């Protein structure tokens, strides 16, 4: 049986964890734009219940007539912690010795980048699951060649307003192909015009328009744009990214594993986001 070890040869686990978390944070761009329920995803459970409720309505009181009792109806969205994503690789000792690069460091950072990208891909899939029920939240963009227009953004805003989605914490997520069209919209405000002391969310944030924080992502389909509130999608990490190494003596090589457990869920039946694409379907 091979002798295993869980630390890098010349690096403490604290340093590994620091590099790992920093790389994940820098590359998982969409987590700050949605609702993070990681603190609720405790060991021993396989789901998180996210409670939603109806609203009371003010009623007219008629003299000598009792008011009608109003009740709150509670429902729950289930965030399943069912995604166990892992990246495994091996490094032969011969190649490591004769390499001019720090292969172990590159493996750690590349695994972290790819895991962060996978989380973003899952969040994009959840954001794409907008409701098609009336009012339809999947619309065809009106710009020539299915590019985003000022009219489209105003319609995104209207549909979110109809659902009483809060005005703050709204994001407009676009593809690289949509960026040129968006930059041509006069109402678009670039990051450097935010005002004194204003800070962009990260390097992917382009600016603001009609109350939306605008971001782009490489994983978006070319003719596609999402407008959504922070509460449109739930995310929860149950097992933080865990990096392990082991010696393969028979193969004279080293094994590297990075894995995590998390869940992603579209909330409120997809009514807190709007999808714009080429067909409206």
Phi, psi and omega in degrees: 000132183291147175278126182255158173215152185248006179245150170292151188303316185238022185224135178284156179296329179296319179292318178301313180299321180295314179297318182298309182295322179295316181295317179297316182297321182288333188254339175274084192287333191269342182305318180294346183264357180234180183274122182258114181252029183301326180293341179269344185275076185274153175302145180098353178239157178243008178201163176235129177268123180250112189280136171237153181219159173284180180242151171285157177232132179292135183240154175282137177261118176267140182302133178062023176234128180291147175287153175278132180294132176251138178240154174266129176259126182254136173231168182224135168268134181262116174269103181280130179268068191247008181256110176248097184258139184217149174231123183236137177211167179230151179227118179287141182298322180301311180293324180296318182296323185264008180272146177268001180246158175279089188298321182298317179296318180295321178298313181301310184291322180291321176297319180296318179298315183292324177292320177297319178296322178297320177299315178299319179300318179293322178293322177297319177300319179292322179291330180290342184275054178286157182288138174258000179282155182297132352286134183297129179257016174239112188234155175275130179287144192265348180293152179302130182077024178059043174256158184290142179232170177300322178299320180297316181296320178295325177289321174305312182297317181298315182296322177291323178295321179300325179275008179058035176287134181306149183288328182278166176059041175256143182232141170248113183253125185234164175274169177299325182291336181274347186298317182300316180295320182293321181294342179273355180280122185303328184283352181291135181246119182284163183302321184286359177249013180299321185127170182302131175079357181287142181234135174289158179297311175195187186295344180276349182279130185261326183163209182220148176207127178050041177086357178264135166280126188258129178226158174237155180214137183294338184273359178284144173295146187308307182266068186205145174208143178241137170241125186205158174265161181304329183274008181290327184223140176255143177225143177209130176262121177267320175239112179300153181311126185242124182252127181226150175230157179208150178270132172254093186293321182296324180266358184049054179210172183240140181257143180230132181225131172234127180212162178203161177237129182204178178217155179223137183214131170285128185260161173053038176057026177079017181269001180255013175218159176230135178251127172250130179213193185283333188245340185078019180229000000 
